[in-house]
Amino acid sequence: MYRYDEFDHAFVAERVAQFRDQAERRLAGELTEDQFKPLRLMNGVYLQLHAYMLRIAIPYGTLSSKQMRMLAHIARTYDKGYGHFTTRQNLQFNWPALKDIPAILEELASVEMHAIQTSGNCIRNVTADHFAGAAADEFADPRPYAEILRQWSSVHPEFSYLPRKFKIAVTGAEHDRAAIQTHDIGLHVKKDGNGKLGFAVYVGGGQGRTPMVAKLIRDFLPEEDLLTYTTAIMRVYNLHGRRDNKYKARIKILVHETGTEELTRQVEAEFAALKLSSEELKLPAADIRAIERYFAPPALAERADGWAAVAAERKANAGFDAWLRRNIHEHRHPDYASVTISLKGIGEVPGDATDAQMDAVADLAEQFAFDEIRVSHEQNLILPHVARADLKAVYDALVAIGLHTPNAGLVTDIIACPGLDYCALANARSISVAQEISTRFGDQRRQEEIGDLKIKISGCINACGHHHVGHIGILGVEKKGTELYQITLGGSADENTSVGQIVGRGFTAEEITDAIETVVDTYLANRADKSEDFLVAYRRLGAAPFKEALYGREVRAA
């Protein structure tokens, strides 16, 4: 795990002092809200419907136990006893008082955390595969590259005031768990024919009101050219990205309007010019390897002990057996596993964790997982390195704190934004819809009969709940004072990314859960066999049977 150097400590401390002065001036009336807004946004402070919200950066989703305990402390001391983990692998506190935020930032700095660039028109928190450094199918840990990008982009003088916010994601496995094709820049770590490390580079992905899948503009970029090529992309975007219309300001619009071929030509020309004019951006191999050492995997001792006991307990304990089936991911070491801690208890708020739960997860990481925790972009927590012999002890501890739900990847593992309960931009509620759907499908046997199915819910067109890439997506809209929910089908955020198709008119809050059940029942009735998951079935069947089931006469009349 990366540790701050002297520059990091000084930089974050200076920013805390600056923001303390800015907040005091706002509270004293010396700054108007309009004057204060750009200052607070660069420090992760939003003004929501009912209170300020603080978004804390968790670079590439990696936390230590000490850092998790600090988040629990802040939730307990300055908020309402919980935090909300987000799809950018960050954490949000929804109820801090402005007068307390400088103190919160100071306490965060004491454990090498901050809220810098979690908002504003800058390069946001760089995200990565939540199983990075542990997954059996990974050929390179993407987090060292994410850290290099974090260091390079922090208060970058050229890219701190971009046309719009900018998001980068990195993955190091063939199966994409970082949703790189939904990002402004997506990087897929790979090797060329000679075994040399580099990247496939995707540009122009994004969701919001105009969802687009990123375009591949470089099949292989040598790792030493990472910053040079990223700078070239950013310069082209900064020069040509629209600043007159925030709805058309993202790089995805520039790629669409310019054309992938022409955009690639401009980036390559800028890249060539940068390489000729300066060597400063070229990454020395020694520097890359130095960063990699921060992410060296823990020393994993042989732990074949306890396998027989785990197998016996699995036979005797149906809950433990279900948890092992759904919430365990294959590790590169055969005696270990990665554990998904679901923050999607049946009928609960997706992504929320109480202070007590955060403290307990910190204890588990310290005792069983080499002091490391991950946040997934699917709003769950991960213990990346757990000996299989310890899985029952981990499970029992999760049962004690109510975080043992065995539903990773199932219909109740729902992504949802805060929606109209918190967000000033939202048109409709997301949380209550997620809770109702989760309750409807809560039976474990029914969930497993349905199989892998990703439901994602957004309370407005900004798509913070990633509904566009849900197998089933739900978008909340407002029409004549009524909250309506529009269904999309067939979205995906993996290596075969696709944007879901709108199936028809929206449903009211009272109708939407029944509508989702109709979609699921239609899938079950039409799948080829039990091995055909929802997304595969939808791509085979198309929208027609789902529209017929949802709208009946309306479809036939049309």
C-alpha positions in Angstrom: 0.0 0.0 0.0 1.3 3.5 -0.9 2.7 5.6 1.9 2.9 9.4 1.8 6.3 10.9 1.3 7.4 14.3 2.7 5.8 16.1 -0.2 2.5 14.4 0.2 2.3 15.2 3.9 3.2 18.9 3.3 0.9 19.3 0.4 -2.2 17.8 2.2 -1.4 19.8 5.4 -1.2 23.0 3.4 -4.5 22.3 1.7 -6.2 21.7 5.0 -4.9 25.0 6.4 -6.1 26.8 3.2 -9.6 25.3 3.4 -9.9 26.1 7.1 -9.4 29.7 6.3 -11.8 29.6 3.4 -14.5 27.9 5.5 -14.1 30.4 8.3 -14.5 33.3 5.9 -17.7 31.7 4.5 -19.1 31.2 7.9 -18.3 34.8 8.8 -20.1 36.0 5.7 -16.9 37.3 4.0 -17.5 34.9 1.1 -20.8 34.4 -0.7 -21.9 30.9 -1.6 -21.0 31.6 -5.2 -17.5 32.6 -4.2 -17.1 29.7 -1.9 -18.4 27.1 -4.3 -15.3 26.5 -6.5 -13.1 26.5 -3.3 -15.2 23.8 -1.6 -15.6 21.7 -4.7 -11.9 21.3 -5.1 -11.9 19.9 -1.6 -14.7 17.4 -2.1 -17.5 19.5 -0.3 -20.9 19.6 -2.0 -24.1 21.4 -1.0 -26.8 18.8 -1.1 -30.6 19.1 -0.5 -30.3 19.2 3.3 -26.7 19.7 4.3 -23.1 19.8 3.0 -21.7 16.5 1.8 -18.0 15.5 2.1 -16.6 13.1 -0.5 -13.3 11.5 0.7 -10.8 10.1 -1.8 -9.9 6.4 -1.6 -7.3 6.1 -4.4 -7.9 2.9 -6.4 -10.1 1.7 -3.6 -7.4 0.7 -1.2 -7.6 1.2 2.6 -5.7 0.2 5.7 -7.4 -0.8 8.9 -6.1 2.5 10.5 -7.8 4.5 7.7 -11.0 2.5 8.0 -11.1 3.2 11.7 -10.7 6.9 11.0 -13.7 6.8 8.7 -15.6 5.1 11.5 -14.5 7.8 13.9 -15.6 10.6 11.6 -19.0 9.0 11.1 -19.5 8.7 14.8 -18.1 12.1 15.8 -19.1 14.4 13.0 -21.9 12.7 11.1 -24.9 10.5 11.8 -23.0 7.3 12.5 -22.6 5.9 8.9 -20.8 6.5 5.6 -21.8 5.8 2.0 -19.3 4.0 -0.3 -19.6 5.1 -3.9 -19.1 3.8 -7.4 -15.8 5.7 -7.6 -14.4 3.7 -4.7 -14.8 6.8 -2.5 -16.7 7.4 0.7 -19.3 10.2 1.3 -20.5 11.7 4.6 -23.9 13.2 4.0 -24.4 15.3 7.2 -21.2 17.1 8.3 -21.5 20.7 9.5 -19.4 23.1 7.5 -17.7 24.3 10.7 -16.5 20.8 11.3 -15.2 20.0 7.9 -11.7 21.5 8.4 -11.3 19.4 11.5 -12.4 16.3 9.6 -9.8 17.0 6.9 -7.1 17.5 9.5 -8.0 14.1 11.1 -8.0 12.5 7.6 -4.6 13.9 6.9 -3.3 12.2 10.1 -3.9 8.8 8.4 -2.8 9.8 4.9 -6.2 10.6 3.5 -7.8 13.7 1.9 -10.8 14.9 -0.2 -8.8 16.7 -2.8 -10.1 16.5 -6.4 -13.1 14.4 -5.5 -15.1 17.1 -7.2 -14.7 19.9 -9.7 -13.6 20.0 -13.3 -10.4 18.1 -12.7 -9.0 14.6 -12.9 -10.9 12.7 -10.3 -10.0 9.7 -8.1 -8.3 7.1 -10.3 -10.1 3.7 -9.9 -9.0 0.1 -10.4 -10.0 -3.5 -10.2 -11.0 -4.2 -6.6 -9.3 -7.6 -6.7 -6.0 -6.0 -8.0 -2.9 -7.8 -6.8 -4.8 -10.8 -5.6 -6.9 -12.2 -8.5 -5.9 -15.5 -10.1 -6.7 -14.1 -13.6 -4.6 -11.0 -13.3 -1.3 -10.7 -15.2 -0.3 -7.3 -13.7 -1.4 -5.2 -10.7 -2.9 -2.0 -12.1 -2.6 0.0 -8.8 1.0 1.2 -9.3 0.0 2.8 -12.5 -3.1 4.3 -10.8 -0.8 5.7 -8.2 1.5 7.2 -10.8 -1.5 8.9 -12.4 -2.7 10.1 -9.0 0.7 11.8 -8.3 0.9 13.3 -11.7 -2.6 14.6 -11.8 -2.8 16.1 -8.3 -3.3 19.9 -8.7 -1.8 19.6 -12.2 -1.3 23.2 -13.3 -2.5 22.5 -16.8 -5.4 20.2 -16.0 -7.0 21.6 -12.8 -9.7 23.5 -14.7 -10.8 21.3 -17.5 -14.0 21.7 -19.6 -15.6 19.1 -17.3 -14.7 16.4 -14.7 -12.4 13.7 -16.0 -12.3 10.0 -14.9 -9.6 7.4 -15.4 -9.8 3.7 -14.6 -7.2 0.9 -14.9 -7.5 -2.9 -15.0 -4.9 -5.6 -15.2 -7.0 -8.7 -16.1 -8.7 -9.9 -19.2 -12.0 -9.8 -17.4 -12.7 -6.1 -16.8 -13.8 -5.5 -13.2 -13.0 -1.7 -13.4 -15.5 -0.7 -16.1 -12.7 1.0 -18.1 -14.9 1.5 -21.2 -17.3 3.7 -19.3 -14.5 6.2 -18.4 -13.0 9.2 -20.1 -9.7 7.2 -20.3 -9.6 3.5 -19.7 -6.3 1.6 -19.5 -6.0 -2.1 -19.8 -2.6 -3.3 -18.7 -1.3 -6.0 -21.0 1.9 -7.5 -22.5 3.1 -7.4 -26.1 4.5 -10.4 -27.9 7.9 -10.0 -26.2 6.4 -9.9 -22.7 6.8 -6.1 -22.4 4.2 -4.4 -20.2 2.0 -1.6 -21.6 -1.6 -0.5 -22.1 -4.5 -0.7 -24.4 -5.9 2.8 -24.3 -9.6 3.6 -24.5 -11.0 7.2 -24.7 -14.4 8.8 -24.6 -16.5 6.5 -22.5 -19.1 7.9 -20.1 -22.7 7.8 -18.9 -25.0 10.7 -18.0 -27.5 12.1 -20.5 -25.4 10.9 -23.5 -24.0 7.4 -22.7 -21.1 6.3 -24.8 -18.7 3.3 -24.9 -15.1 4.3 -25.0 -13.1 3.9 -28.3 -9.9 2.0 -28.5 -7.3 4.5 -29.8 -4.1 2.6 -29.0 -3.7 -1.2 -28.9 -0.4 -1.1 -27.1 1.3 1.8 -25.4 4.7 1.0 -23.7 4.5 1.6 -19.9 7.2 4.2 -20.0 5.0 6.4 -22.2 2.0 6.4 -19.9 2.3 10.0 -18.7 3.3 11.3 -22.1 0.4 9.8 -23.9 -2.1 10.7 -21.1 -0.8 14.3 -21.3 -1.3 14.2 -25.1 -5.0 13.1 -24.6 -5.6 15.8 -21.9 -4.1 18.5 -24.0 -6.3 17.7 -27.0 -9.3 17.6 -24.8 -8.4 20.8 -22.9 -7.9 22.7 -26.2 -11.0 21.4 -28.0 -13.5 20.3 -25.4 -16.5 22.6 -25.2 -16.8 25.1 -22.4 -19.9 26.8 -23.6 -22.3 23.9 -22.7 -21.6 21.7 -19.7 -23.9 19.0 -21.2 -21.5 18.7 -24.2 -18.3 19.3 -22.4 -17.1 15.7 -21.7 -14.4 14.2 -23.9 -17.0 11.6 -25.1 -18.7 14.4 -27.0 -15.4 15.5 -28.5 -14.6 12.0 -29.6 -18.1 11.7 -31.1 -18.1 15.0 -32.9 -14.5 14.9 -34.1 -14.5 11.2 -35.0 -12.4 8.5 -33.5 -9.9 8.5 -36.4 -9.3 12.2 -36.3 -9.2 12.4 -32.5 -6.6 9.6 -32.6 -4.6 11.5 -35.2 -4.5 14.6 -33.0 -3.5 12.7 -29.9 -0.7 10.8 -31.7 0.6 14.1 -33.2 0.6 15.7 -29.7 2.3 12.5 -28.3 5.0 12.6 -31.0 5.6 16.3 -30.3 5.9 15.8 -26.6 8.4 13.0 -27.0 10.5 15.2 -29.2 10.4 18.3 -27.0 11.0 16.7 -23.6 12.0 13.5 -21.8 10.5 14.7 -18.5 7.3 12.8 -18.8 9.0 9.5 -19.7 8.7 7.0 -16.8 12.0 5.5 -15.9 11.8 1.7 -15.3 13.4 2.2 -11.9 10.7 4.7 -10.8 7.9 2.3 -11.9 9.5 -0.6 -10.0 9.9 1.6 -6.9 6.1 2.4 -6.9 5.4 -1.3 -7.5 7.2 -2.2 -4.3 4.6 -0.3 -2.3 2.1 -2.8 -3.7 4.1 -5.9 -3.3 1.7 -8.7 -2.2 2.0 -9.8 1.4 4.0 -12.9 2.3 1.4 -15.6 2.0 2.4 -18.6 4.0 1.1 -22.1 3.1 -2.2 -22.5 4.8 -3.6 -25.8 3.8 -4.6 -26.3 7.5 -8.3 -26.2 8.2 -9.6 -27.1 4.8 -11.3 -30.3 6.1 -13.0 -28.3 8.9 -14.2 -25.7 6.4 -15.6 -28.4 4.1 -17.4 -30.0 7.1 -18.8 -26.7 8.3 -20.0 -26.0 4.8 -22.1 -29.1 4.7 -23.6 -28.4 8.1 -24.2 -24.6 7.7 -26.4 -23.6 4.7 -25.7 -19.9 5.3 -21.9 -20.4 5.2 -22.2 -22.6 2.1 -24.2 -19.9 0.3 -21.7 -17.2 1.3 -18.8 -19.3 0.0 -20.6 -19.8 -3.3 -21.3 -16.1 -3.9 -18.8 -13.9 -1.9 -15.5 -15.7 -2.5 -13.2 -14.9 -5.4 -10.3 -17.0 -6.6 -6.9 -15.9 -5.4 -3.6 -16.3 -7.1 -2.5 -18.4 -4.1 -4.5 -21.6 -3.8 -4.6 -21.5 0.0 -6.2 -18.0 -0.1 -9.3 -16.2 -1.3 -10.6 -12.7 -1.7 -13.8 -12.0 0.3 -16.6 -9.7 -0.8 -18.3 -8.1 2.2 -21.7 -7.2 0.8 -23.1 -3.7 1.8 -26.4 -4.8 0.3 -28.2 -6.5 3.1 -31.8 -7.4 2.1 -33.9 -4.3 2.3 -31.0 -2.1 3.4 -29.5 1.0 1.8 -26.9 0.0 -0.9 -23.4 1.1 0.0 -24.0 2.3 3.5 -21.9 1.1 6.5 -22.3 2.1 10.1 -19.4 3.3 12.3 -19.5 0.0 14.2 -19.4 -2.0 11.0 -16.5 0.0 9.7 -14.6 -0.6 12.9 -15.4 -4.3 12.8 -14.2 -4.6 9.2 -11.0 -2.9 10.2 -10.5 -5.5 12.9 -11.1 -8.3 10.4 -8.6 -6.9 8.0 -6.0 -6.5 10.7 -6.6 -10.1 12.0 -7.2 -12.0 8.8 -6.4 -10.0 5.7 -2.9 -8.5 6.2 -4.3 -5.1 7.2 -5.9 -4.3 3.8 -9.4 -3.5 2.6 -10.7 -2.6 -0.8 -13.7 -0.6 -1.9 -15.4 -1.9 -5.1 -17.0 0.3 -7.7 -20.1 -1.9 -7.0 -20.3 -0.4 -3.5 -19.1 -3.4 -1.6 -16.0 -4.0 0.5 -13.3 -6.5 -0.1 -10.8 -8.4 2.0 -8.3 -9.2 -0.7 -6.0 -11.9 1.0 -7.8 -14.3 3.4 -6.6 -17.8 4.1 -9.2 -20.3 3.2 -8.7 -21.9 6.6 -9.9 -18.6 8.2 -13.0 -18.2 6.1 -15.4 -19.6 8.7 -14.0 -17.2 11.4 -14.4 -14.3 9.0 -18.0 -15.4 8.2 -18.9 -15.7 11.8 -17.6 -12.2 12.5 -19.6 -10.8 9.6 -22.7 -12.5 10.9 -22.2 -10.7 14.2 -22.3 -7.3 12.4 -24.9 -8.0 9.8 -22.6 -8.0 6.8 -22.8 -11.7 5.8 -25.4 -11.4 3.0 -24.4 -14.0 0.4 -25.5 -12.0 -2.7 -22.4 -10.8 -4.6 -23.5 -10.5 -8.2 -27.1 -11.5 -7.6 -30.3 -9.6 -8.1 -30.2 -8.0 -4.7 -26.6 -6.7 -5.1 -28.0 -3.5 -6.4 -26.0 -0.3 -7.2 -28.0 2.8 -6.3 -27.1 6.5 -6.1 -28.4 8.5 -3.1 -31.2 10.0 -5.3 -33.8 12.5 -4.1 -33.3 11.6 -0.4 -30.0 13.5 -0.5 -29.0 14.9 -3.9 -30.1 18.4 -5.2 -29.8 17.2 -8.8 -32.0 14.1 -8.5 -35.5 13.8 -9.9 -36.6 10.7 -8.1 -35.8 8.5 -5.2 -33.3 5.6 -5.7 -32.8 4.2 -2.2 -36.4 3.2 -1.5 -36.7 1.5 -5.0 -33.6 -0.5 -4.3 -34.8 -1.5 -0.9 -38.2 -2.6 -2.2 -36.7 -4.7 -5.1 -34.2 -6.2 -2.7 -37.0 -7.2 -0.3 -39.1 -8.7 -3.1 -36.2 -10.9 -4.3 -34.7 -11.5 -0.9 -35.2 -15.3 -0.8 -31.8 -16.9 -1.2 -33.0 -19.8 -3.3 -34.9 -17.5 -5.6 -31.8 -15.3 -6.1 -29.6 -18.3 -6.9 -32.3 -19.6 -9.3 -32.1 -16.3 -11.2 -28.3 -16.3 -11.2 -26.0 -13.4 -12.1 -27.9 -10.2 -12.6 -26.8 -6.6 -12.1 -29.5 -4.1 -11.3 -28.4 -0.4 -11.2 -30.5 2.6 -10.3 -30.0 6.3 -10.8 -32.2 9.1 -9.5 -31.5 11.4 -12.4 -29.9 11.5 -15.9 -26.5 12.1 -14.4 -26.3 8.3 -14.0 -24.4 8.2 -10.7 -26.0 4.8 -10.2 -24.6 3.6 -13.6 -28.1 2.5 -14.8 -27.0 2.7 -18.4 -24.7 -0.3 -17.9 -26.9 -2.4 -15.7 -28.2 -5.7 -17.0 -31.4 -4.1 -15.8 -31.1 -0.3 -15.4 -33.6 1.9 -13.7 -33.6 5.7 -14.3 -35.8 8.0 -12.1 -37.4 10.9 -13.9 -40.0 13.5 -13.0 -43.0 14.1 -15.1 -45.7 16.6 -14.1 -44.8 16.2 -10.5 -44.7 12.4 -10.5 -41.7 10.3 -10.0 -41.4 7.8 -12.8 -38.9 5.0 -13.4 -37.7 4.1 -16.9 -36.3 0.6 -17.5 -33.3 -0.2 -19.7 -32.1 -3.7 -20.5 -28.9 -5.3 -21.8 -26.3 -2.9 -20.4 -22.9 -4.2 -19.3 -19.7 -2.6 -17.9 -17.2 -5.5 -18.5 -14.9 -6.2 -21.4 -17.9 -6.3 -23.6 -19.4 -3.0 -22.5 -22.8 -2.1 -23.8 -25.4 0.6 -23.1 -28.8 -0.7 -22.2 -31.9 -0.1 -24.4 -34.9 1.8 -23.2 -37.9 -0.6 -23.4 -40.8 1.8 -23.1 -42.7 4.3 -20.9 -41.8 4.7 -17.3 -43.5 3.2 -14.3 -44.6 4.8 -11.0 -42.9 4.1 -7.7 -45.8 1.8 -6.9 -45.4 -0.1 -10.2 -41.6 -0.4 -10.7 -40.9 -3.4 -8.5 -43.7 -5.4 -10.2 -42.2 -4.4 -13.5 -38.8 -5.6 -12.5 -40.3 -8.9 -11.4 -42.0 -9.2 -14.8 -38.7 -8.7 -16.6 -37.0 -11.4 -14.4 -39.9 -13.8 -14.9 -39.8 -13.3 -18.6 -36.0 -14.1 -18.6 -36.6 -17.3 -16.5 -39.4 -18.4 -18.9 -37.3 -17.8 -22.0 -33.7 -18.7 -21.1 -32.2 -21.6 -23.0 -31.3 -23.4 -19.8 -30.2 -22.7 -16.2 -26.7 -21.9 -17.3 -27.7 -19.0 -19.6 -27.5 -15.8 -17.5 -29.7 -12.8 -18.0 -27.3 -10.8 -20.2 -26.6 -13.7 -22.5 -30.3 -14.4 -22.8 -31.2 -10.8 -23.5 -28.6 -10.5 -26.2 -30.0 -13.7 -27.8 -33.7 -12.8 -27.4 -33.7 -9.1 -27.9 -36.1 -6.6 -26.3 -39.4 -8.0 -27.9 -40.4 -10.6 -25.3 -39.7 -8.2 -22.4 -41.7 -5.4 -24.0 -44.6 -7.7 -24.7 -44.6 -8.9 -21.1 -44.3 -5.3 -19.7 -46.7 -3.5 -22.0 -48.8 -6.1 -23.7 -51.6 -4.3 -25.7 -49.5 -1.1 -26.0 -46.8 -3.0 -27.9 -49.3 -4.8 -30.2 -51.1 -1.6 -30.9 -47.9 0.1 -31.9 
